[in-house]
Amino acid sequence: MSAKRNFALRDEAGLEKGIFSGRSPRQAALKAATRGITDIRLREKGTKKIHIFQGERIMVKKPKGSPSWLPQKIWKSNVKKVGIENLPEK
C-alpha cells in the first residue's frame, strides 16, 4: 500500500492556501472540488510538480443504502486532469 501524500492548493498568484492529502493527486483534487474549487492546482509537497485539474460539484440524490442521517441531496464532486507543470528552478 502506498502512503498518504500531501498536496498544497495554489491560487492564480502562486500562493499556497491549503493542504489536501490523499494517496494520489486525483484523490486530493476530489476533496478540493467537494469544497467548490473549480480551478485546482496542486503542488506535491517535497517536489516541484504541479498537478492541474478542472473540478465541479453537483447536487444529487443520496445513494440507496446510505445512512438515515444523510440529507436527501448531497454534493457529488468530479475532476478531470488537465496536465502537469514543473515549477521553474530558482
mmCIF file as gemmi writes it, N, C-alpha and C atoms, coordinates in Angstrom:
data_model
loop_
_atom_site.group_PDB
_atom_site.id
_atom_site.type_symbol
_atom_site.label_atom_id
_atom_site.label_alt_id
_atom_site.label_comp_id
_atom_site.label_asym_id
_atom_site.label_entity_id
_atom_site.label_seq_id
_atom_site.pdbx_PDB_ins_code
_atom_site.Cartn_x
_atom_site.Cartn_y
_atom_site.Cartn_z
_atom_site.occupancy
_atom_site.B_iso_or_equiv
_atom_site.pdbx_formal_charge
_atom_site.auth_seq_id
_atom_site.auth_asym_id
_atom_site.pdbx_PDB_model_num
ATOM 1 N N . MET Axp A 1 ? 0.824 -1.187 0 1 0 ? 1 A 1
ATOM 2 C CA . MET Axp A 1 ? 0 0 0 1 0 ? 1 A 1
ATOM 3 C C . MET Axp A 1 ? 0.87 1.253 0 1 0 ? 1 A 1
ATOM 4 N N . SER Axp A 2 ? 0.447 2.223 -0.75 1 0 ? 2 A 1
ATOM 5 C CA . SER Axp A 2 ? 1.194 3.471 -0.775 1 0 ? 2 A 1
ATOM 6 C C . SER Axp A 2 ? 0.734 4.373 0.365 1 0 ? 2 A 1
ATOM 7 N N . ALA Axp A 3 ? 1.61 5.231 0.791 1 0 ? 3 A 1
ATOM 8 C CA . ALA Axp A 3 ? 1.323 6.119 1.915 1 0 ? 3 A 1
ATOM 9 C C . ALA Axp A 3 ? 0.586 7.365 1.439 1 0 ? 3 A 1
ATOM 10 N N . LYS Axp A 4 ? -0.057 8.043 2.387 1 0 ? 4 A 1
ATOM 11 C CA . LYS Axp A 4 ? -0.715 9.303 2.059 1 0 ? 4 A 1
ATOM 12 C C . LYS Axp A 4 ? 0.322 10.344 1.696 1 0 ? 4 A 1
ATOM 13 N N . ARG Axp A 5 ? -0.022 11.182 0.745 1 0 ? 5 A 1
ATOM 14 C CA . ARG Axp A 5 ? 0.861 12.261 0.317 1 0 ? 5 A 1
ATOM 15 C C . ARG Axp A 5 ? 0.128 13.575 0.523 1 0 ? 5 A 1
ATOM 16 N N . ASN Axp A 6 ? 0.88 14.632 0.725 1 0 ? 6 A 1
ATOM 17 C CA . ASN Axp A 6 ? 0.295 15.946 0.93 1 0 ? 6 A 1
ATOM 18 C C . ASN Axp A 6 ? 0.449 16.798 -0.318 1 0 ? 6 A 1
ATOM 19 N N . PHE Axp A 7 ? -0.616 17.536 -0.64 1 0 ? 7 A 1
ATOM 20 C CA . PHE Axp A 7 ? -0.636 18.397 -1.813 1 0 ? 7 A 1
ATOM 21 C C . PHE Axp A 7 ? -1.085 19.786 -1.381 1 0 ? 7 A 1
ATOM 22 N N . ALA Axp A 8 ? -0.338 20.797 -1.789 1 0 ? 8 A 1
ATOM 23 C CA . ALA Axp A 8 ? -0.664 22.175 -1.447 1 0 ? 8 A 1
ATOM 24 C C . ALA Axp A 8 ? -1.505 22.776 -2.571 1 0 ? 8 A 1
ATOM 25 N N . LEU Axp A 9 ? -2.634 23.359 -2.208 1 0 ? 9 A 1
ATOM 26 C CA . LEU Axp A 9 ? -3.504 24.025 -3.167 1 0 ? 9 A 1
ATOM 27 C C . LEU Axp A 9 ? -2.936 25.407 -3.454 1 0 ? 9 A 1
ATOM 28 N N . ARG Axp A 10 ? -2.729 25.727 -4.728 1 0 ? 10 A 1
ATOM 29 C CA . ARG Axp A 10 ? -2.155 27.019 -5.13 1 0 ? 10 A 1
ATOM 30 C C . ARG Axp A 10 ? -3.215 27.852 -5.833 1 0 ? 10 A 1
ATOM 31 N N . ASP Axp A 11 ? -3.164 29.165 -5.612 1 0 ? 11 A 1
ATOM 32 C CA . ASP Axp A 11 ? -4.08 30.062 -6.312 1 0 ? 11 A 1
ATOM 33 C C . ASP Axp A 11 ? -3.395 30.613 -7.557 1 0 ? 11 A 1
ATOM 34 N N . GLU Axp A 12 ? -4.072 31.552 -8.252 1 0 ? 12 A 1
ATOM 35 C CA . GLU Axp A 12 ? -3.551 32.09 -9.518 1 0 ? 12 A 1
ATOM 36 C C . GLU Axp A 12 ? -2.223 32.812 -9.327 1 0 ? 12 A 1
ATOM 37 N N . ALA Axp A 13 ? -2.03 33.42 -8.157 1 0 ? 13 A 1
ATOM 38 C CA . ALA Axp A 13 ? -0.796 34.159 -7.885 1 0 ? 13 A 1
ATOM 39 C C . ALA Axp A 13 ? 0.353 33.247 -7.459 1 0 ? 13 A 1
ATOM 40 N N . GLY Axp A 14 ? 0.077 31.959 -7.261 1 0 ? 14 A 1
ATOM 41 C CA . GLY Axp A 14 ? 1.112 31.025 -6.857 1 0 ? 14 A 1
ATOM 42 C C . GLY Axp A 14 ? 1.229 30.86 -5.351 1 0 ? 14 A 1
ATOM 43 N N . LEU Axp A 15 ? 0.331 31.491 -4.601 1 0 ? 15 A 1
ATOM 44 C CA . LEU Axp A 15 ? 0.347 31.341 -3.148 1 0 ? 15 A 1
ATOM 45 C C . LEU Axp A 15 ? -0.331 30.027 -2.762 1 0 ? 15 A 1
ATOM 46 N N . GLU Axp A 16 ? 0.244 29.356 -1.797 1 0 ? 16 A 1
ATOM 47 C CA . GLU Axp A 16 ? -0.336 28.094 -1.335 1 0 ? 16 A 1
ATOM 48 C C . GLU Axp A 16 ? -1.3 28.401 -0.207 1 0 ? 16 A 1
ATOM 49 N N . LYS Axp A 17 ? -2.573 28.029 -0.407 1 0 ? 17 A 1
ATOM 50 C CA . LYS Axp A 17 ? -3.6 28.438 0.552 1 0 ? 17 A 1
ATOM 51 C C . LYS Axp A 17 ? -4.331 27.283 1.202 1 0 ? 17 A 1
ATOM 52 N N . GLY Axp A 18 ? -3.837 26.071 1.08 1 0 ? 18 A 1
ATOM 53 C CA . GLY Axp A 18 ? -4.47 24.935 1.729 1 0 ? 18 A 1
ATOM 54 C C . GLY Axp A 18 ? -3.706 23.658 1.457 1 0 ? 18 A 1
ATOM 55 N N . ILE Axp A 19 ? -3.938 22.66 2.296 1 0 ? 19 A 1
ATOM 56 C CA . ILE Axp A 19 ? -3.292 21.357 2.143 1 0 ? 19 A 1
ATOM 57 C C . ILE Axp A 19 ? -4.38 20.293 2.035 1 0 ? 19 A 1
ATOM 58 N N . PHE Axp A 20 ? -4.269 19.454 1.041 1 0 ? 20 A 1
ATOM 59 C CA . PHE Axp A 20 ? -5.155 18.306 0.885 1 0 ? 20 A 1
ATOM 60 C C . PHE Axp A 20 ? -4.283 17.067 0.828 1 0 ? 20 A 1
ATOM 61 N N . SER Axp A 21 ? -4.713 16 1.476 1 0 ? 21 A 1
ATOM 62 C CA . SER Axp A 21 ? -3.909 14.778 1.471 1 0 ? 21 A 1
ATOM 63 C C . SER Axp A 21 ? -4.673 13.658 0.788 1 0 ? 21 A 1
ATOM 64 N N . GLY Axp A 22 ? -3.93 12.709 0.27 1 0 ? 22 A 1
ATOM 65 C CA . GLY Axp A 22 ? -4.511 11.556 -0.395 1 0 ? 22 A 1
ATOM 66 C C . GLY Axp A 22 ? -3.407 10.685 -0.94 1 0 ? 22 A 1
ATOM 67 N N . ARG Axp A 23 ? -3.778 9.523 -1.399 1 0 ? 23 A 1
ATOM 68 C CA . ARG Axp A 23 ? -2.782 8.614 -1.964 1 0 ? 23 A 1
ATOM 69 C C . ARG Axp A 23 ? -2.397 9.014 -3.381 1 0 ? 23 A 1
ATOM 70 N N . SER Axp A 24 ? -3.278 9.765 -4.052 1 0 ? 24 A 1
ATOM 71 C CA . SER Axp A 24 ? -2.989 10.199 -5.418 1 0 ? 24 A 1
ATOM 72 C C . SER Axp A 24 ? -3.397 11.664 -5.552 1 0 ? 24 A 1
ATOM 73 N N . PRO Axp A 25 ? -2.871 12.354 -6.558 1 0 ? 25 A 1
ATOM 74 C CA . PRO Axp A 25 ? -3.283 13.74 -6.776 1 0 ? 25 A 1
ATOM 75 C C . PRO Axp A 25 ? -4.785 13.849 -7.048 1 0 ? 25 A 1
ATOM 76 N N . ARG Axp A 26 ? -5.36 12.861 -7.717 1 0 ? 26 A 1
ATOM 77 C CA . ARG Axp A 26 ? -6.787 12.895 -8.027 1 0 ? 26 A 1
ATOM 78 C C . ARG Axp A 26 ? -7.63 12.868 -6.757 1 0 ? 26 A 1
ATOM 79 N N . GLN Axp A 27 ? -7.234 12.047 -5.797 1 0 ? 27 A 1
ATOM 80 C CA . GLN Axp A 27 ? -7.983 11.965 -4.548 1 0 ? 27 A 1
ATOM 81 C C . GLN Axp A 27 ? -7.964 13.31 -3.822 1 0 ? 27 A 1
ATOM 82 N N . ALA Axp A 28 ? -6.816 13.97 -3.798 1 0 ? 28 A 1
ATOM 83 C CA . ALA Axp A 28 ? -6.718 15.29 -3.172 1 0 ? 28 A 1
ATOM 84 C C . ALA Axp A 28 ? -7.534 16.321 -3.962 1 0 ? 28 A 1
ATOM 85 N N . ALA Axp A 29 ? -7.544 16.21 -5.288 1 0 ? 29 A 1
ATOM 86 C CA . ALA Axp A 29 ? -8.319 17.139 -6.12 1 0 ? 29 A 1
ATOM 87 C C . ALA Axp A 29 ? -9.819 16.952 -5.9 1 0 ? 29 A 1
ATOM 88 N N . LEU Axp A 30 ? -10.269 15.721 -5.7 1 0 ? 30 A 1
ATOM 89 C CA . LEU Axp A 30 ? -11.686 15.475 -5.412 1 0 ? 30 A 1
ATOM 90 C C . LEU Axp A 30 ? -12.096 16.155 -4.109 1 0 ? 30 A 1
ATOM 91 N N . LYS Axp A 31 ? -11.213 16.129 -3.114 1 0 ? 31 A 1
ATOM 92 C CA . LYS Axp A 31 ? -11.508 16.792 -1.849 1 0 ? 31 A 1
ATOM 93 C C . LYS Axp A 31 ? -11.635 18.304 -2.055 1 0 ? 31 A 1
ATOM 94 N N . ALA Axp A 32 ? -10.762 18.87 -2.885 1 0 ? 32 A 1
ATOM 95 C CA . ALA Axp A 32 ? -10.831 20.311 -3.167 1 0 ? 32 A 1
ATOM 96 C C . ALA Axp A 32 ? -12.111 20.645 -3.942 1 0 ? 32 A 1
ATOM 97 N N . ALA Axp A 33 ? -12.483 19.801 -4.895 1 0 ? 33 A 1
ATOM 98 C CA . ALA Axp A 33 ? -13.689 20.037 -5.696 1 0 ? 33 A 1
ATOM 99 C C . ALA Axp A 33 ? -14.937 19.956 -4.831 1 0 ? 33 A 1
ATOM 100 N N . THR Axp A 34 ? -14.935 19.094 -3.81 1 0 ? 34 A 1
ATOM 101 C CA . THR Axp A 34 ? -16.071 18.977 -2.911 1 0 ? 34 A 1
ATOM 102 C C . THR Axp A 34 ? -16.31 20.296 -2.179 1 0 ? 34 A 1
ATOM 103 N N . ARG Axp A 35 ? -15.26 21.072 -1.96 1 0 ? 35 A 1
ATOM 104 C CA . ARG Axp A 35 ? -15.382 22.367 -1.298 1 0 ? 35 A 1
ATOM 105 C C . ARG Axp A 35 ? -15.751 23.487 -2.269 1 0 ? 35 A 1
ATOM 106 N N . GLY Axp A 36 ? -15.949 23.159 -3.546 1 0 ? 36 A 1
ATOM 107 C CA . GLY Axp A 36 ? -16.404 24.144 -4.514 1 0 ? 36 A 1
ATOM 108 C C . GLY Axp A 36 ? -15.32 24.801 -5.334 1 0 ? 36 A 1
ATOM 109 N N . ILE Axp A 37 ? -14.103 24.317 -5.268 1 0 ? 37 A 1
ATOM 110 C CA . ILE Axp A 37 ? -12.995 24.89 -6.038 1 0 ? 37 A 1
ATOM 111 C C . ILE Axp A 37 ? -13.023 24.282 -7.442 1 0 ? 37 A 1
ATOM 112 N N . THR Axp A 38 ? -12.974 25.133 -8.479 1 0 ? 38 A 1
ATOM 113 C CA . THR Axp A 38 ? -13.072 24.625 -9.848 1 0 ? 38 A 1
ATOM 114 C C . THR Axp A 38 ? -11.722 24.559 -10.559 1 0 ? 38 A 1
ATOM 115 N N . ASP Axp A 39 ? -10.866 25.569 -10.388 1 0 ? 39 A 1
ATOM 116 C CA . ASP Axp A 39 ? -9.528 25.545 -10.989 1 0 ? 39 A 1
ATOM 117 C C . ASP Axp A 39 ? -8.563 25.073 -9.921 1 0 ? 39 A 1
ATOM 118 N N . ILE Axp A 40 ? -8.161 23.806 -10.018 1 0 ? 40 A 1
ATOM 119 C CA . ILE Axp A 40 ? -7.383 23.175 -8.959 1 0 ? 40 A 1
ATOM 120 C C . ILE Axp A 40 ? -5.95 22.985 -9.44 1 0 ? 40 A 1
ATOM 121 N N . ARG Axp A 41 ? -5.021 23.578 -8.7 1 0 ? 41 A 1
ATOM 122 C CA . ARG Axp A 41 ? -3.591 23.433 -8.968 1 0 ? 41 A 1
ATOM 123 C C . ARG Axp A 41 ? -2.954 22.923 -7.686 1 0 ? 41 A 1
ATOM 124 N N . LEU Axp A 42 ? -2.476 21.683 -7.703 1 0 ? 42 A 1
ATOM 125 C CA . LEU Axp A 42 ? -1.921 21.053 -6.509 1 0 ? 42 A 1
ATOM 126 C C . LEU Axp A 42 ? -0.437 20.795 -6.694 1 0 ? 42 A 1
ATOM 127 N N . ARG Axp A 43 ? 0.358 21.301 -5.745 1 0 ? 43 A 1
ATOM 128 C CA . ARG Axp A 43 ? 1.793 21.003 -5.758 1 0 ? 43 A 1
ATOM 129 C C . ARG Axp A 43 ? 2.051 19.911 -4.741 1 0 ? 43 A 1
ATOM 130 N N . GLU Axp A 44 ? 2.677 18.835 -5.201 1 0 ? 44 A 1
ATOM 131 C CA . GLU Axp A 44 ? 3.014 17.751 -4.286 1 0 ? 44 A 1
ATOM 132 C C . GLU Axp A 44 ? 4.146 18.221 -3.381 1 0 ? 44 A 1
ATOM 133 N N . LYS Axp A 45 ? 3.939 18.103 -2.066 1 0 ? 45 A 1
ATOM 134 C CA . LYS Axp A 45 ? 4.952 18.538 -1.102 1 0 ? 45 A 1
ATOM 135 C C . LYS Axp A 45 ? 6.227 17.735 -1.302 1 0 ? 45 A 1
ATOM 136 N N . GLY Axp A 46 ? 7.358 18.438 -1.301 1 0 ? 46 A 1
ATOM 137 C CA . GLY Axp A 46 ? 8.64 17.788 -1.484 1 0 ? 46 A 1
ATOM 138 C C . GLY Axp A 46 ? 9.076 17.687 -2.935 1 0 ? 46 A 1
ATOM 139 N N . THR Axp A 47 ? 8.22 18.113 -3.857 1 0 ? 47 A 1
ATOM 140 C CA . THR Axp A 47 ? 8.569 18.078 -5.281 1 0 ? 47 A 1
ATOM 141 C C . THR Axp A 47 ? 8.275 19.434 -5.909 1 0 ? 47 A 1
ATOM 142 N N . LYS Axp A 48 ? 8.592 19.574 -7.164 1 0 ? 48 A 1
ATOM 143 C CA . LYS Axp A 48 ? 8.295 20.798 -7.902 1 0 ? 48 A 1
ATOM 144 C C . LYS Axp A 48 ? 7.212 20.573 -8.954 1 0 ? 48 A 1
ATOM 145 N N . LYS Axp A 49 ? 6.464 19.466 -8.827 1 0 ? 49 A 1
ATOM 146 C CA . LYS Axp A 49 ? 5.386 19.147 -9.762 1 0 ? 49 A 1
ATOM 147 C C . LYS Axp A 49 ? 4.094 19.818 -9.34 1 0 ? 49 A 1
ATOM 148 N N . ILE Axp A 50 ? 3.386 20.386 -10.319 1 0 ? 50 A 1
ATOM 149 C CA . ILE Axp A 50 ? 2.057 20.952 -10.076 1 0 ? 50 A 1
ATOM 150 C C . ILE Axp A 50 ? 1.066 20.172 -10.935 1 0 ? 50 A 1
ATOM 151 N N . HIS Axp A 51 ? 0.102 19.535 -10.281 1 0 ? 51 A 1
ATOM 152 C CA . HIS Axp A 51 ? -0.944 18.782 -10.956 1 0 ? 51 A 1
ATOM 153 C C . HIS Axp A 51 ? -2.131 19.721 -11.156 1 0 ? 51 A 1
ATOM 154 N N . ILE Axp A 52 ? -2.619 19.815 -12.398 1 0 ? 52 A 1
ATOM 155 C CA . ILE Axp A 52 ? -3.684 20.758 -12.733 1 0 ? 52 A 1
ATOM 156 C C . ILE Axp A 52 ? -4.955 19.967 -13.061 1 0 ? 52 A 1
ATOM 157 N N . PHE Axp A 53 ? -6.048 20.347 -12.401 1 0 ? 53 A 1
ATOM 158 C CA . PHE Axp A 53 ? -7.343 19.693 -12.583 1 0 ? 53 A 1
ATOM 159 C C . PHE Axp A 53 ? -8.425 20.726 -12.81 1 0 ? 53 A 1
ATOM 160 N N . GLN Axp A 54 ? -9.491 20.327 -13.519 1 0 ? 54 A 1
ATOM 161 C CA . GLN Axp A 54 ? -10.74 21.078 -13.606 1 0 ? 54 A 1
ATOM 162 C C . GLN Axp A 54 ? -11.734 20.335 -12.731 1 0 ? 54 A 1
ATOM 163 N N . GLY Axp A 55 ? -12.345 21.033 -11.799 1 0 ? 55 A 1
ATOM 164 C CA . GLY Axp A 55 ? -13.256 20.384 -10.874 1 0 ? 55 A 1
ATOM 165 C C . GLY Axp A 55 ? -14.662 20.939 -10.975 1 0 ? 55 A 1
ATOM 166 N N . GLU Axp A 56 ? -15.612 20.142 -10.531 1 0 ? 56 A 1
ATOM 167 C CA . GLU Axp A 56 ? -17 20.574 -10.462 1 0 ? 56 A 1
ATOM 168 C C . GLU Axp A 56 ? -17.686 19.803 -9.354 1 0 ? 56 A 1
ATOM 169 N N . ARG Axp A 57 ? -18.799 20.34 -8.881 1 0 ? 57 A 1
ATOM 170 C CA . ARG Axp A 57 ? -19.618 19.597 -7.935 1 0 ? 57 A 1
ATOM 171 C C . ARG Axp A 57 ? -21.074 19.852 -8.281 1 0 ? 57 A 1
ATOM 172 N N . ILE Axp A 58 ? -21.875 18.808 -8.179 1 0 ? 58 A 1
ATOM 173 C CA . ILE Axp A 58 ? -23.294 18.912 -8.492 1 0 ? 58 A 1
ATOM 174 C C . ILE Axp A 58 ? -24.092 18.3 -7.342 1 0 ? 58 A 1
ATOM 175 N N . MET Axp A 59 ? -25.318 18.768 -7.185 1 0 ? 59 A 1
ATOM 176 C CA . MET Axp A 59 ? -26.207 18.261 -6.153 1 0 ? 59 A 1
ATOM 177 C C . MET Axp A 59 ? -26.958 17.061 -6.724 1 0 ? 59 A 1
ATOM 178 N N . VAL Axp A 60 ? -26.873 15.921 -6.033 1 0 ? 60 A 1
ATOM 179 C CA . VAL Axp A 60 ? -27.539 14.693 -6.479 1 0 ? 60 A 1
ATOM 180 C C . VAL Axp A 60 ? -28.321 14.088 -5.32 1 0 ? 60 A 1
ATOM 181 N N . LYS Axp A 61 ? -29.226 13.163 -5.647 1 0 ? 61 A 1
ATOM 182 C CA . LYS Axp A 61 ? -29.948 12.435 -4.604 1 0 ? 61 A 1
ATOM 183 C C . LYS Axp A 61 ? -28.987 11.513 -3.872 1 0 ? 61 A 1
ATOM 184 N N . LYS Axp A 62 ? -29.249 11.276 -2.587 1 0 ? 62 A 1
ATOM 185 C CA . LYS Axp A 62 ? -28.365 10.379 -1.831 1 0 ? 62 A 1
ATOM 186 C C . LYS Axp A 62 ? -28.504 8.956 -2.369 1 0 ? 62 A 1
ATOM 187 N N . PRO Axp A 63 ? -27.43 8.166 -2.323 1 0 ? 63 A 1
ATOM 188 C CA . PRO Axp A 63 ? -27.486 6.802 -2.861 1 0 ? 63 A 1
ATOM 189 C C . PRO Axp A 63 ? -28.357 5.88 -2.009 1 0 ? 63 A 1
ATOM 190 N N . LYS Axp A 64 ? -28.858 4.837 -2.643 1 0 ? 64 A 1
ATOM 191 C CA . LYS Axp A 64 ? -29.638 3.831 -1.911 1 0 ? 64 A 1
ATOM 192 C C . LYS Axp A 64 ? -28.725 3.142 -0.903 1 0 ? 64 A 1
ATOM 193 N N . GLY Axp A 65 ? -29.272 2.824 0.245 1 0 ? 65 A 1
ATOM 194 C CA . GLY Axp A 65 ? -28.493 2.144 1.269 1 0 ? 65 A 1
ATOM 195 C C . GLY Axp A 65 ? -27.615 3.076 2.088 1 0 ? 65 A 1
ATOM 196 N N . SER Axp A 66 ? -27.754 4.378 1.895 1 0 ? 66 A 1
ATOM 197 C CA . SER Axp A 66 ? -26.953 5.32 2.673 1 0 ? 66 A 1
ATOM 198 C C . SER Axp A 66 ? -27.567 5.487 4.063 1 0 ? 66 A 1
ATOM 199 N N . PRO Axp A 67 ? -26.803 5.974 5.035 1 0 ? 67 A 1
ATOM 200 C CA . PRO Axp A 67 ? -27.331 6.115 6.387 1 0 ? 67 A 1
ATOM 201 C C . PRO Axp A 67 ? -28.485 7.124 6.456 1 0 ? 67 A 1
ATOM 202 N N . SER Axp A 68 ? -29.34 6.943 7.446 1 0 ? 68 A 1
ATOM 203 C CA . SER Axp A 68 ? -30.534 7.783 7.55 1 0 ? 68 A 1
ATOM 204 C C . SER Axp A 68 ? -30.203 9.225 7.902 1 0 ? 68 A 1
ATOM 205 N N . TRP Axp A 69 ? -29.062 9.478 8.555 1 0 ? 69 A 1
ATOM 206 C CA . TRP Axp A 69 ? -28.718 10.841 8.936 1 0 ? 69 A 1
ATOM 207 C C . TRP Axp A 69 ? -28.252 11.687 7.745 1 0 ? 69 A 1
ATOM 208 N N . LEU Axp A 70 ? -27.947 11.044 6.617 1 0 ? 70 A 1
ATOM 209 C CA . LEU Axp A 70 ? -27.504 11.765 5.431 1 0 ? 70 A 1
ATOM 210 C C . LEU Axp A 70 ? -28.688 12.519 4.825 1 0 ? 70 A 1
ATOM 211 N N . PRO Axp A 71 ? -28.497 13.79 4.418 1 0 ? 71 A 1
ATOM 212 C CA . PRO Axp A 71 ? -29.618 14.521 3.817 1 0 ? 71 A 1
ATOM 213 C C . PRO Axp A 71 ? -30.061 13.903 2.49 1 0 ? 71 A 1
ATOM 214 N N . GLN Axp A 72 ? -31.249 14.287 2.019 1 0 ? 72 A 1
ATOM 215 C CA . GLN Axp A 72 ? -31.805 13.727 0.786 1 0 ? 72 A 1
ATOM 216 C C . GLN Axp A 72 ? -30.965 14.084 -0.445 1 0 ? 72 A 1
ATOM 217 N N . LYS Axp A 73 ? -30.338 15.268 -0.434 1 0 ? 73 A 1
ATOM 218 C CA . LYS Axp A 73 ? -29.474 15.692 -1.545 1 0 ? 73 A 1
ATOM 219 C C . LYS Axp A 73 ? -28.062 15.909 -1.002 1 0 ? 73 A 1
ATOM 220 N N . ILE Axp A 74 ? -27.052 15.439 -1.755 1 0 ? 74 A 1
ATOM 221 C CA . ILE Axp A 74 ? -25.65 15.591 -1.352 1 0 ? 74 A 1
ATOM 222 C C . ILE Axp A 74 ? -24.845 16.153 -2.521 1 0 ? 74 A 1
ATOM 223 N N . TRP Axp A 75 ? -23.671 16.702 -2.207 1 0 ? 75 A 1
ATOM 224 C CA . TRP Axp A 75 ? -22.757 17.185 -3.25 1 0 ? 75 A 1
ATOM 225 C C . TRP Axp A 75 ? -21.931 16.024 -3.771 1 0 ? 75 A 1
ATOM 226 N N . LYS Axp A 76 ? -21.845 15.917 -5.093 1 0 ? 76 A 1
ATOM 227 C CA . LYS Axp A 76 ? -21.015 14.902 -5.752 1 0 ? 76 A 1
ATOM 228 C C . LYS Axp A 76 ? -19.959 15.65 -6.549 1 0 ? 76 A 1
ATOM 229 N N . SER Axp A 77 ? -18.688 15.356 -6.298 1 0 ? 77 A 1
ATOM 230 C CA . SER Axp A 77 ? -17.617 16.064 -6.989 1 0 ? 77 A 1
ATOM 231 C C . SER Axp A 77 ? -17.045 15.21 -8.118 1 0 ? 77 A 1
ATOM 232 N N . ASN Axp A 78 ? -16.473 15.889 -9.096 1 0 ? 78 A 1
ATOM 233 C CA . ASN Axp A 78 ? -15.846 15.239 -10.23 1 0 ? 78 A 1
ATOM 234 C C . ASN Axp A 78 ? -14.673 16.097 -10.686 1 0 ? 78 A 1
ATOM 235 N N . VAL Axp A 79 ? -13.568 15.474 -11.068 1 0 ? 79 A 1
ATOM 236 C CA . VAL Axp A 79 ? -12.403 16.215 -11.549 1 0 ? 79 A 1
ATOM 237 C C . VAL Axp A 79 ? -11.885 15.588 -12.836 1 0 ? 79 A 1
ATOM 238 N N . LYS Axp A 80 ? -11.246 16.44 -13.643 1 0 ? 80 A 1
ATOM 239 C CA . LYS Axp A 80 ? -10.61 15.988 -14.878 1 0 ? 80 A 1
ATOM 240 C C . LYS Axp A 80 ? -9.198 16.551 -14.903 1 0 ? 80 A 1
ATOM 241 N N . LYS Axp A 81 ? -8.215 15.697 -15.108 1 0 ? 81 A 1
ATOM 242 C CA . LYS Axp A 81 ? -6.825 16.149 -15.116 1 0 ? 81 A 1
ATOM 243 C C . LYS Axp A 81 ? -6.534 16.879 -16.42 1 0 ? 81 A 1
ATOM 244 N N . VAL Axp A 82 ? -5.969 18.074 -16.289 1 0 ? 82 A 1
ATOM 245 C CA . VAL Axp A 82 ? -5.634 18.894 -17.453 1 0 ? 82 A 1
ATOM 246 C C . VAL Axp A 82 ? -4.167 18.701 -17.825 1 0 ? 82 A 1
ATOM 247 N N . GLY Axp A 83 ? -3.308 18.551 -16.832 1 0 ? 83 A 1
ATOM 248 C CA . GLY Axp A 83 ? -1.894 18.364 -17.127 1 0 ? 83 A 1
ATOM 249 C C . GLY Axp A 83 ? -1.026 18.492 -15.897 1 0 ? 83 A 1
ATOM 250 N N . ILE Axp A 84 ? 0.292 18.478 -16.142 1 0 ? 84 A 1
ATOM 251 C CA . ILE Axp A 84 ? 1.283 18.621 -15.078 1 0 ? 84 A 1
ATOM 252 C C . ILE Axp A 84 ? 2.263 19.703 -15.513 1 0 ? 84 A 1
ATOM 253 N N . GLU Axp A 85 ? 2.619 20.59 -14.571 1 0 ? 85 A 1
ATOM 254 C CA . GLU Axp A 85 ? 3.639 21.6 -14.822 1 0 ? 85 A 1
ATOM 255 C C . GLU Axp A 85 ? 4.763 21.38 -13.828 1 0 ? 85 A 1
ATOM 256 N N . ASN Axp A 86 ? 5.93 21.868 -14.16 1 0 ? 86 A 1
ATOM 257 C CA . ASN Axp A 86 ? 7.06 21.865 -13.229 1 0 ? 86 A 1
ATOM 258 C C . ASN Axp A 86 ? 7.368 23.291 -12.847 1 0 ? 86 A 1
ATOM 259 N N . LEU Axp A 87 ? 7.623 23.522 -11.557 1 0 ? 87 A 1
ATOM 260 C CA . LEU Axp A 87 ? 8 24.853 -11.105 1 0 ? 87 A 1
ATOM 261 C C . LEU Axp A 87 ? 9.365 25.198 -11.685 1 0 ? 87 A 1
ATOM 262 N N . PRO Axp A 88 ? 9.579 26.452 -12.057 1 0 ? 88 A 1
ATOM 263 C CA . PRO Axp A 88 ? 10.89 26.836 -12.58 1 0 ? 88 A 1
ATOM 264 C C . PRO Axp A 88 ? 11.941 26.781 -11.467 1 0 ? 88 A 1
ATOM 265 N N . GLU Axp A 89 ? 13.144 26.44 -11.843 1 0 ? 89 A 1
ATOM 266 C CA . GLU Axp A 89 ? 14.255 26.402 -10.877 1 0 ? 89 A 1
ATOM 267 C C . GLU Axp A 89 ? 14.626 27.833 -10.488 1 0 ? 89 A 1
ATOM 268 N N . LYS Axp A 90 ? 14.976 28.017 -9.22 1 0 ? 90 A 1
ATOM 269 C CA . LYS Axp A 90 ? 15.36 29.361 -8.748 1 0 ? 90 A 1
ATOM 270 C C . LYS Axp A 90 ? 16.83 29.579 -8.914 1 0 ? 90 A 1
